[in-house]
Amino acid sequence: MGRQRIKPAPTPPTTTRGRRTRDALILAGREVLEQQGWSGFSPEAVAQAAGVSYGTFYTYFESKDDLLHHVVRSVAGEMFASSLVPTDRVEDPYARIVESNRLYLRAWDQASKVLRLADQGGAATARRRRTRPSCSSRTSGSRRRTCSAT
C-alpha cells in the first residue's frame, strides 16, 4: 500500500521576492477580512487581492487559519510598535504611561475590526473541529472504518 505522504509545513521565505509575496498575502488577508468579513476570507479571495495565483497561497501558508494567525500577529505587532513612547519625548514616567496608553487605544481603534473578526473566525473553526466526526480504521479482520461525533 505504501506510506501516506505528508506535506511539510511552509517555511519562511529566504529571498526578498518571497518575503514581499508573503507580506503581500498577509496585507491582502487583512484587507479581505476588513472588507468582506469572515465569510469572504478565503485563500482564493486573498490570493486574488494579492495578485498571485491560488497555489502561491499554499507556498506560504498551510491554511486559512495559518494566514489568520499571521494577520493577527502583524496587527498586534503594529499595535505594540505604535504604543511605544520614546524616553526623550516624554521624561515623566506617569506621562509616558498615559501617552503610551493613548497611542495603544488609538491603534486598537484602527485594528479592532480585524481582531474581532479574527476572534469570530477562530471561534467558528473551534466549533467546526468539535463537531467534526473523528474516524479511525480497524485492521483486525476486515477493514472497517468507525466514526463518532465528539
C-alpha positions in Angstrom: 0.0 0.0 0.0 2.8 2.5 0.8 3.1 5.3 3.2 0.9 8.3 3.3 2.8 11.4 2.2 2.6 14.4 4.5 3.4 17.7 3.0 5.9 19.7 5.1 4.8 22.9 6.7 5.7 26.0 4.7 8.9 27.6 5.8 9.6 31.4 6.0 10.8 32.7 2.6 14.5 33.2 2.2 14.5 35.6 -0.8 13.5 39.2 -1.0 10.8 38.4 -3.6 9.5 35.6 -1.4 9.2 37.9 1.6 7.5 40.5 -0.5 5.0 38.0 -1.7 4.3 36.6 1.8 3.9 40.2 3.2 1.5 41.0 0.3 -0.6 37.9 1.2 -0.7 39.0 4.8 -1.7 42.5 3.9 -4.3 41.2 1.4 -5.6 38.9 4.1 -6.1 41.8 6.4 -7.8 43.8 3.7 -10.1 41.0 2.7 -11.0 40.4 6.3 -11.8 44.1 6.9 -13.8 44.4 3.7 -15.6 41.1 3.3 -15.7 39.7 6.9 -15.0 36.2 7.9 -17.4 34.7 5.3 -15.4 36.3 2.5 -12.0 35.4 4.0 -10.8 32.6 1.8 -7.5 31.6 0.2 -9.0 32.3 -3.2 -10.1 35.8 -2.3 -6.7 36.6 -0.5 -4.7 35.3 -3.5 -6.7 37.4 -5.9 -6.4 40.5 -3.7 -2.6 40.0 -3.5 -2.4 39.5 -7.3 -0.9 36.0 -7.0 -2.1 32.5 -8.1 -4.1 30.3 -5.8 -1.3 27.8 -5.5 1.1 30.6 -4.3 -1.0 31.0 -1.2 -0.2 27.4 -0.2 3.5 28.0 -0.8 3.5 30.4 2.2 0.6 29.2 4.4 -0.8 25.9 5.3 -4.4 27.0 5.5 -6.8 30.0 6.0 -6.3 29.6 9.8 -2.5 29.8 9.3 -2.9 33.1 7.4 -5.3 34.4 10.0 -2.7 33.7 12.7 -0.1 35.7 10.7 -2.6 38.6 10.1 -3.3 38.8 13.9 0.4 38.7 14.7 1.0 41.5 12.2 -1.8 43.6 13.6 -0.7 43.0 17.2 2.9 43.9 16.3 1.7 47.2 14.8 -0.4 48.0 17.9 2.6 47.3 20.1 5.0 49.3 18.0 2.7 52.3 17.8 2.3 52.4 21.6 6.0 52.8 22.3 6.9 56.3 23.5 10.5 57.4 23.2 12.0 58.4 26.5 13.4 61.6 25.1 10.0 62.8 24.1 8.3 62.4 27.5 10.5 62.3 30.6 7.9 61.9 33.3 7.2 58.2 33.8 3.5 58.8 34.6 3.1 61.0 31.5 4.9 58.3 29.4 2.4 55.7 30.6 -0.5 57.9 29.8 0.8 58.7 26.3 1.6 55.0 25.7 -2.0 54.1 26.7 -3.4 56.8 24.4 -1.4 55.6 21.5 -2.3 52.0 22.2 -6.0 52.8 22.3 -5.7 54.7 19.0 -4.1 51.7 17.5 -6.8 49.4 18.9 -9.4 51.6 17.3 -7.8 51.1 14.0 -7.3 47.3 14.4 -10.4 46.4 16.3 -12.4 45.2 13.3 -9.7 42.8 12.2 -9.2 41.5 15.8 -13.0 41.0 16.3 -13.3 39.2 13.0 -10.3 37.0 13.8 -11.9 36.1 17.1 -15.1 35.2 15.3 -13.2 33.1 12.8 -11.2 31.3 15.5 -14.4 30.5 17.4 -16.0 29.2 14.2 -13.0 27.0 13.5 -13.0 25.6 17.1 -16.8 24.8 16.8 -16.2 23.1 13.5 -13.4 21.0 14.9 -15.5 20.0 17.9 -18.5 18.9 15.8 -16.4 17.1 13.1 -16.6 13.3 13.5 -13.4 11.6 14.5 -12.7 8.5 12.4 -10.4 5.6 13.0 -9.7 2.5 11.0 -9.6 -1.0 12.4 -7.4 -3.5 10.7 -8.2 -6.7 12.6 -10.1 -9.0 10.4 -11.9 -6.9 7.8 -11.0 -3.3 7.1 -13.7 -1.2 8.8 -13.9 2.5 9.5 -15.7 3.8 12.5 -16.7 7.4 13.1 -18.2 9.1 16.0 -19.1 12.7 16.7 -17.1 14.3 19.5 
